[in-house]
Amino acid sequence: MPKASPISTPDASALPATYEAGLAELEQLVAALESGQLPLDQLLASYQRGAALLAFCRDKLQAVEDQIKVLDAGNLKTWAPE
């Protein structure tokens, strides 16, 4: 039975520097989890890392949304393509 390629699962406290980096790592983890090729002991670590990355990305998006609300004085405008 072939072994799955090792996926690095850094400590959950070592969050990425940017939203884009977090999203890219989260996408890699999801692909690895969905592949069904991870060893059992790595599944839990990958799931925990994914949960931490998801929370990180949600927090970053919320911060941007809050800044937009402040810039628009609380009145978000509906975007319509030109």
matplotlib code that plots the C-alpha trace (Angstrom):
import matplotlib.pyplot as plt

x = [0.0, 1.6, 2.2, 0.6, 3.0, 3.7, 1.8, 3.3, 0.8, 2.4, 1.4, -2.1, -0.6, 1.7, -0.9, 0.0, 0.9, -1.9, -5.4, -4.2, -1.6, -4.1, -6.6, -4.0, -2.9, -6.6, -7.3, -4.3, -5.5, -9.0, -7.6, -5.4, -8.3, -10.7, -8.1, -8.4, -4.7, -3.7, -2.7, -5.1, -2.8, -2.3, -6.1, -6.8, -3.8, -4.9, -8.5, -7.3, -5.0, -7.9, -10.2, -7.5, -7.0, -10.8, -11.1, -8.1, -9.6, -13.0, -11.5, -9.6, -12.7, -14.7, -12.0, -12.1, -15.9, -15.8, -13.4, -15.6, -18.6, -16.6, -15.4, -19.0, -20.3, -22.3, -24.1, -22.9, -23.8, -25.0, -22.4, -23.7, -21.4, -21.1]
y = [0.0, 3.3, 5.9, 9.3, 12.1, 13.9, 17.0, 19.5, 20.4, 23.3, 24.1, 25.7, 28.8, 29.5, 31.2, 32.5, 36.1, 36.8, 35.8, 34.5, 32.3, 31.0, 30.2, 28.5, 26.3, 25.5, 24.5, 22.1, 20.6, 20.1, 18.3, 16.1, 15.3, 14.5, 12.3, 9.7, 9.1, 10.6, 8.2, 8.2, 10.1, 12.8, 13.2, 14.7, 17.1, 18.2, 18.7, 20.8, 22.9, 23.4, 24.6, 27.1, 28.3, 28.6, 30.8, 32.9, 33.5, 34.3, 36.8, 38.5, 38.7, 40.1, 42.7, 43.9, 44.0, 46.1, 48.5, 48.9, 49.6, 52.4, 53.8, 53.8, 55.2, 52.0, 52.2, 49.3, 50.0, 47.2, 46.6, 46.5, 45.5, 48.1]
z = [0.0, -1.1, 1.6, 1.3, 0.8, 4.1, 4.6, 7.0, 9.8, 11.6, 15.1, 15.1, 16.9, 14.0, 11.8, 8.3, 7.7, 5.2, 4.3, 1.0, 2.6, 5.1, 2.3, 0.2, 3.1, 4.0, 0.4, 0.5, 3.7, 2.4, -0.7, 1.5, 3.8, 0.9, -0.8, 2.0, 1.8, 5.2, 8.0, 10.9, 13.3, 10.8, 10.1, 13.5, 13.3, 9.8, 10.9, 13.9, 11.7, 9.2, 12.0, 13.1, 9.5, 8.9, 12.1, 11.0, 7.5, 8.9, 11.3, 8.5, 6.4, 9.3, 10.0, 6.3, 6.4, 9.6, 8.0, 4.9, 7.1, 8.9, 5.5, 4.2, 7.5, 8.1, 4.7, 2.6, -1.0, -3.4, -6.1, -9.6, -12.5, -15.2]

ax = plt.figure().add_subplot(projection="3d")
ax.plot(x, y, z, "-o")
ax.set_aspect("equal")
plt.show()
